[in-house]
Structures are given as C-alpha cells and as structure tokens.
C-alpha cells in the first residue's frame, strides 16, 4: 500500500510517501480502508521527536481516520463494509490502517468521511474536558484559547450545544470571523483579551477557560475567571509550559484542572465507546460538524502537517488516500 512515512526526525519535510507493506491485523484489531485522515498537533510533534510517544523510525504518521471496515474480529460489532471512524496514534496516513476495536466507532449516515476523520481525537477530548473534568453547566460562559484550530472549534461547537456562552480568543480579525461562523457567540483578539473579556461579561468574568496554548496567557486567563471558575489545561502549543502561582487560586476560589483524555481512557476498558455514545447525538443532530477547510492528497501529507507549525490552519485539515487505491482482498 501507499503511505506517508516519517523517515527521520527533522520535521514535516522528512515525511515521504511510498510503498510499504500492508498492515497485518492483530488479535482484537480492526483493519480499515482509509478514506480520510485528520491532522492533529501530535502529528507535527512526532515528526520533530517532541511527542511523549516515540515510535521507532521509520513509521507511518497519522492518528485519526475514517473509512470502511476491511476485516474485523468475529466477536466485534463490525463487519466488512461498515463505515467507521477511529484513532490509532500512528499509521493513519495510508491506504490501510489497523486499530484496536475499542478505538473504532460506528458512523451515523449523516456525516461524511472527511468530517468524520476529524471527530475522534478533538471531540472526544472535549466531551471529557467540558463535562467530566470541567463540569460545564448550561448558562455558563466559556473562554476558548486557540479557538480557530481543531481543539478550539470542537470546544466551540460542544460548549454551544451544551447551552453555554462561548467567547473565543483569536490572533486575527479573519480568525474572529471564522470562529463566529462555526458557532462562537463572541470573539476577542489575543492582544488585550483580559480587558475585552471583562467588558463582555460586565466585569463578572467567565466560568471556564479552555487552554490548549499555554505560554504567557495563563496569568491573564486566571484573572478572567469568576469565583469558582475552572481553567482547563489541554496542552502547550505556544511551546512554553507556564507555572501557576497558587495564591491566585486561593484568593478567588478558582481551579486549574489538567485534561489528559488518553491517560484517563487507557486503563478503563469500554470508556472510549461510552464517550463516543455520549458524543453521537451531537454528531447526528449536526451540532458537531468539524469545519474541514483544506483537503490534501496523500502525496502532500508532509505539507499538510507543516501548516500546523505555521499556525495557518483554520478548523481542520485532512489527508485523503485514493478511495480506489486499496483494492479489496480476495
């Protein structure tokens, strides 16, 4: 099959597309013909040897996919031809991918492959973040950093679907217009966001901050919180890991909460499927509709990943192997 491999750990330019052996389905795994693969920030980090998981080089990049079941365990719910989405950590930028049956999910007919390939990682992360870790309640206000990216747009759509007010932090007026188009109620520029948020909320502050960015925004994010507010830490796309002065938490009765979806789901059999079932009504109703703003052929997977490093991506970008290039086995 054809696949996009990381040949050396020099960044996205080290991604090369060529022929590799077909993956062999292991016990308890599902073999899927990939129709679309979502691109995520960990893909960029993996090409730079900056991710916590360090597979042996060379490896096929890509951790999120949608497609058609080719083979499945006899005791699973899947049969050849079923439409599915799933997560795999690596291996998805290819014509075929294998993943544990517990990480593969049935798709409703209302969603296409490109959009479906953008659901498992970001949207499952954010149901866990907003509901389980954040305890979001209807009528609360959520401030979203990095709002124009994949995690950001997932947060906007899910928080709005949960009847929260969403205020997005963005870097440009173009991104402000974009986040409003995907459901954000308001948008403010990153430069001076604290004062803008105070004005929008009449000085009350927000109930929750979702922060996948980190860096120097943390202190002002804490200052944006209303009493009993929660700041959710999802990552550090800015590169720097900030420190928390805990006296700020004490003075205003606020929380900083880590969101490690994979670490929580890993030791809990069946949890991923429970979270998917909780998310599915939002997918079926159209409340969850990942904004796919660019589609790249497999041959340009490296260029697609590089765009994440340039901070030029709005919403989600997908890689699409040819739907006819992986012919069914007989």
C-alpha positions as CSV (number, residue, x, y, z in Angstrom):
1,X,0.0,0.0,0.0
2,X,1.0,3.7,-0.2
3,X,1.7,5.5,3.0
4,X,3.2,8.7,4.3
5,X,6.2,7.7,6.5
6,X,8.5,9.7,8.8
7,X,11.9,8.7,7.6
8,X,13.9,10.9,10.0
9,X,13.0,13.2,12.9
10,X,13.7,16.5,11.1
11,X,10.1,17.8,10.9
12,X,7.3,17.6,8.3
13,X,9.8,17.8,5.4
14,X,11.0,14.3,6.4
15,X,7.6,12.8,5.6
16,X,8.0,10.7,2.4
17,X,5.2,8.9,0.5
18,X,5.9,5.5,-0.9
19,X,5.0,1.8,-0.9
20,X,5.1,0.0,2.4
21,X,3.8,-3.5,3.5
22,X,0.1,-3.7,4.2
23,X,-0.6,-3.7,8.0
24,X,-1.4,-7.1,9.5
25,X,-4.5,-7.1,11.7
26,X,-3.6,-8.3,15.2
27,X,-5.9,-10.0,17.7
28,X,-8.7,-7.7,18.7
29,X,-7.9,-5.2,15.9
30,X,-9.9,-3.8,13.0
31,X,-8.4,-3.3,9.6
32,X,-9.8,-0.2,7.9
33,X,-9.6,1.1,4.3
34,X,-8.8,4.8,5.0
35,X,-11.0,7.3,3.2
36,X,-9.8,10.3,5.1
37,X,-7.3,11.0,7.9
38,X,-7.4,14.0,10.2
39,X,-4.3,16.0,11.0
40,X,-3.5,17.0,14.6
41,X,-0.8,18.8,16.6
42,X,0.7,15.5,17.8
43,X,1.5,14.6,14.2
44,X,3.7,17.7,13.9
45,X,5.4,16.9,17.3
46,X,6.0,13.3,16.2
47,X,7.9,14.5,13.1
48,X,10.1,16.6,15.4
49,X,10.7,14.0,18.1
50,X,8.9,16.2,20.6
51,X,6.0,14.0,21.5
52,X,5.9,11.7,24.6
53,X,5.3,8.7,22.4
54,X,8.4,7.9,20.4
55,X,7.9,5.2,17.8
56,X,10.9,3.7,16.0
57,X,11.8,5.4,12.7
58,X,10.5,4.9,10.0
59,X,6.9,4.9,11.0
60,X,3.6,5.8,9.2
61,X,2.2,9.1,10.5
62,X,-1.4,9.8,11.4
63,X,-3.6,9.1,14.4
64,X,-7.2,9.8,13.3
65,X,-9.1,8.3,10.5
66,X,-12.5,7.4,8.9
67,X,-13.2,4.7,6.3
68,X,-14.6,1.3,5.6
69,X,-14.0,-1.9,7.6
70,X,-12.0,-4.4,5.7
71,X,-11.6,-7.1,8.4
72,X,-12.8,-7.3,12.0
73,X,-12.7,-9.7,14.9
74,X,-15.6,-12.2,14.8
75,X,-16.8,-11.1,18.3
76,X,-16.8,-7.4,17.5
77,X,-19.8,-5.3,16.3
78,X,-18.1,-4.6,13.0
79,X,-18.4,-6.3,9.6
80,X,-16.6,-5.6,6.3
81,X,-18.0,-2.5,4.6
82,X,-19.1,-0.8,7.8
83,X,-18.5,3.0,7.9
84,X,-16.3,3.8,10.9
85,X,-14.0,6.4,12.5
86,X,-11.2,5.8,14.9
87,X,-7.9,6.7,16.5
88,X,-4.6,4.9,16.1
89,X,-1.8,7.2,17.4
90,X,0.2,6.4,14.2
91,X,-0.5,4.6,10.9
92,X,-3.5,6.6,9.5
93,X,-1.8,8.4,6.6
94,X,-2.1,5.3,4.5
95,X,-4.5,3.3,2.4
96,X,-5.0,0.8,5.2
97,X,-4.7,1.1,9.0
98,X,-5.2,-1.2,11.9
99,X,-6.6,-0.1,15.3
100,X,-7.9,-1.8,18.4
101,X,-11.7,-2.5,18.1
102,X,-12.1,-0.4,21.3
103,X,-10.8,2.6,19.4
104,X,-13.0,2.2,16.3
105,X,-16.5,3.7,16.3
106,X,-19.6,3.3,14.1
107,X,-20.6,6.4,12.0
108,X,-24.1,7.7,11.5
109,X,-25.1,8.2,7.9
110,X,-25.4,12.0,8.4
111,X,-21.6,12.6,8.4
112,X,-19.2,12.2,5.5
113,X,-15.7,10.7,5.8
114,X,-13.8,13.9,5.7
115,X,-15.6,15.4,8.6
116,X,-15.8,12.0,10.5
117,X,-12.0,11.8,10.3
118,X,-11.8,14.9,12.5
119,X,-14.1,13.7,15.3
120,X,-12.4,11.1,17.4
121,X,-9.4,12.9,18.9
122,X,-10.6,16.5,19.3
123,X,-14.3,16.0,20.0
124,X,-13.8,13.0,22.4
125,X,-11.2,15.0,24.2
126,X,-13.6,17.9,24.6
127,X,-16.6,15.9,25.8
128,X,-14.3,14.6,28.5
129,X,-12.8,18.1,29.2
130,X,-16.1,20.1,29.3
131,X,-18.3,17.6,31.0
132,X,-16.1,15.2,33.1
133,X,-13.3,17.5,34.1
134,X,-15.0,20.9,33.8
135,X,-18.5,20.1,35.0
136,X,-19.9,22.6,32.5
137,X,-23.4,23.7,33.2
138,X,-26.0,25.3,30.9
139,X,-25.8,29.1,31.0
140,X,-22.1,29.3,32.0
141,X,-19.6,31.2,29.9
142,X,-16.6,29.5,28.4
143,X,-13.4,31.3,27.1
144,X,-11.6,29.4,24.4
145,X,-7.9,29.9,23.5
146,X,-6.6,28.7,20.2
147,X,-10.2,28.9,19.1
148,X,-9.7,28.7,15.3
149,X,-7.9,25.4,15.5
150,X,-9.1,21.8,15.8
151,X,-9.5,21.7,19.6
152,X,-10.8,25.2,19.6
153,X,-13.6,24.6,17.1
154,X,-14.5,21.3,18.8
155,X,-14.8,23.3,22.1
156,X,-17.0,26.0,20.5
157,X,-19.4,23.5,19.0
158,X,-19.7,21.3,22.0
159,X,-20.0,24.1,24.6
160,X,-22.6,25.8,22.5
161,X,-24.5,22.5,22.2
162,X,-24.4,22.3,26.0
163,X,-26.1,25.7,26.2
164,X,-23.0,27.6,27.3
165,X,-22.0,31.1,26.1
166,X,-18.7,30.9,24.1
167,X,-16.1,33.6,23.9
168,X,-13.2,32.9,21.6
169,X,-9.7,34.2,21.7
170,X,-8.0,34.6,18.3
171,X,-5.0,36.3,16.8
172,X,-6.5,38.0,13.8
173,X,-9.8,39.5,12.6
174,X,-10.0,36.8,9.9
175,X,-10.0,34.1,12.6
176,X,-12.6,36.1,14.6
177,X,-14.9,35.9,11.6
178,X,-14.2,32.2,11.2
179,X,-14.9,31.2,14.8
180,X,-18.2,33.1,14.7
181,X,-19.1,31.1,11.6
182,X,-18.7,27.8,13.5
183,X,-20.8,28.9,16.5
184,X,-18.8,31.2,18.8
185,X,-21.0,33.9,20.3
186,X,-18.2,36.4,20.7
187,X,-14.6,36.7,19.7
188,X,-11.7,38.8,21.1
189,X,-8.2,39.3,20.0
190,X,-5.4,37.7,22.0
191,X,-3.7,41.1,22.5
192,X,-5.6,42.5,25.5
193,X,-8.0,39.6,25.8
194,X,-8.3,40.0,29.6
195,X,-9.8,43.5,29.4
196,X,-12.0,42.6,26.5
197,X,-13.4,39.6,28.4
198,X,-14.1,41.8,31.4
199,X,-16.0,44.2,29.3
200,X,-18.0,41.5,27.6
201,X,-19.0,39.9,30.9
202,X,-19.7,43.2,32.7
203,X,-16.8,42.5,35.0
204,X,-18.2,39.2,36.2
205,X,-15.6,37.0,34.4
206,X,-16.0,33.6,32.8
207,X,-16.9,30.3,34.4
208,X,-14.4,28.2,32.4
209,X,-11.2,28.8,30.4
210,X,-10.2,26.1,27.8
211,X,-6.4,26.5,27.2
212,X,-4.5,24.3,24.7
213,X,-2.0,27.1,24.1
214,X,-0.2,27.7,27.4
215,X,2.7,30.1,27.4
216,X,2.3,33.6,28.8
217,X,-1.5,33.7,28.7
218,X,-2.0,31.7,31.9
219,X,-2.0,34.6,34.4
220,X,-4.4,36.7,32.5
221,X,-6.6,33.7,31.9
222,X,-6.8,33.1,35.7
223,X,-7.7,36.8,36.1
224,X,-10.6,36.3,33.7
225,X,-12.2,33.6,35.9
226,X,-15.3,34.3,38.0
227,X,-15.4,32.9,41.6
228,X,-15.5,29.1,41.4
229,X,-14.2,29.3,37.8
230,X,-12.1,26.5,36.3
231,X,-9.2,26.7,33.9
232,X,-8.7,23.5,31.8
233,X,-5.1,22.8,30.7
234,X,-5.0,20.8,27.5
235,X,-1.6,21.4,26.1
236,X,1.1,23.9,25.2
237,X,1.0,24.8,21.5
238,X,2.8,28.0,22.3
239,X,5.8,25.9,23.4
240,X,6.3,27.1,26.9
241,X,4.8,25.4,30.0
242,X,3.7,28.1,32.4
243,X,3.7,28.0,36.2
244,X,0.8,28.7,38.5
245,X,1.1,31.0,41.5
246,X,-1.3,29.1,43.7
247,X,-2.1,32.1,45.8
248,X,-4.3,33.3,42.8
249,X,-6.4,30.1,43.2
250,X,-6.8,30.7,46.9
251,X,-7.8,34.4,46.6
252,X,-10.7,33.9,44.2
253,X,-11.6,30.2,44.8
254,X,-10.7,29.1,41.3
255,X,-9.3,25.8,40.0
256,X,-6.7,24.7,37.4
257,X,-7.5,21.3,36.1
258,X,-5.5,19.0,33.8
259,X,-7.2,17.3,30.9
260,X,-5.4,14.0,30.0
261,X,-8.0,12.2,28.0
262,X,-5.8,9.4,26.8
263,X,-4.3,8.8,30.3
264,X,-7.8,8.5,31.7
265,X,-9.3,6.4,29.0
266,X,-6.4,3.9,28.6
267,X,-6.9,1.9,31.8
268,X,-10.7,1.9,31.6
269,X,-12.0,-0.8,29.2
270,X,-15.1,0.4,27.3
271,X,-14.7,4.0,28.3
272,X,-13.9,5.3,24.8
273,X,-17.1,3.7,23.4
274,X,-19.1,5.2,26.3
275,X,-17.7,8.7,25.4
276,X,-18.5,8.1,21.7
277,X,-22.0,7.2,22.6
278,X,-22.3,10.4,24.6
279,X,-21.0,12.4,21.6
280,X,-23.0,10.6,18.9
281,X,-26.3,12.6,19.4
282,X,-24.4,15.8,18.8
283,X,-22.9,14.3,15.6
284,X,-26.3,13.0,14.4
285,X,-28.1,16.4,15.1
286,X,-25.4,18.4,13.2
287,X,-24.3,20.3,16.4
288,X,-20.9,18.6,15.8
289,X,-19.8,19.5,12.3
290,X,-16.0,19.7,12.1
291,X,-15.0,22.6,9.7
292,X,-12.7,20.9,7.2
293,X,-11.1,23.9,5.4
294,X,-8.5,22.0,3.4
295,X,-8.0,18.5,1.9
296,X,-4.7,17.2,0.8
297,X,-3.9,14.1,-1.2
298,X,-1.7,11.5,0.5
299,X,1.3,12.6,-1.5
300,X,1.2,16.1,0.2
301,X,0.8,14.8,3.7
302,X,4.1,16.4,4.8
303,X,3.0,19.8,3.5
304,X,-0.4,19.5,5.3
305,X,1.3,18.7,8.6
306,X,3.7,21.7,8.1
307,X,0.8,24.0,8.0
308,X,0.1,23.3,11.7
309,X,3.6,24.6,12.5
310,X,2.9,27.8,10.5
311,X,-0.3,28.5,12.6
312,X,-2.2,29.0,9.3
313,X,-4.8,26.3,9.7
314,X,-8.4,27.3,10.3
315,X,-10.5,24.4,11.7
316,X,-9.3,21.0,10.4
317,X,-7.2,19.7,7.6
318,X,-7.5,16.2,6.2
319,X,-5.4,13.8,4.1
320,X,-7.3,11.6,1.6
321,X,-5.9,8.5,0.1
322,X,-7.5,7.5,-3.1
323,X,-10.7,5.5,-2.4
324,X,-9.9,3.1,-5.2
325,X,-6.2,2.6,-4.5
326,X,-6.6,-0.1,-1.8
327,X,-8.5,-2.9,-3.7
328,X,-10.4,-5.4,-1.6
329,X,-8.6,-8.6,-0.9
330,X,-10.0,-11.9,-2.0
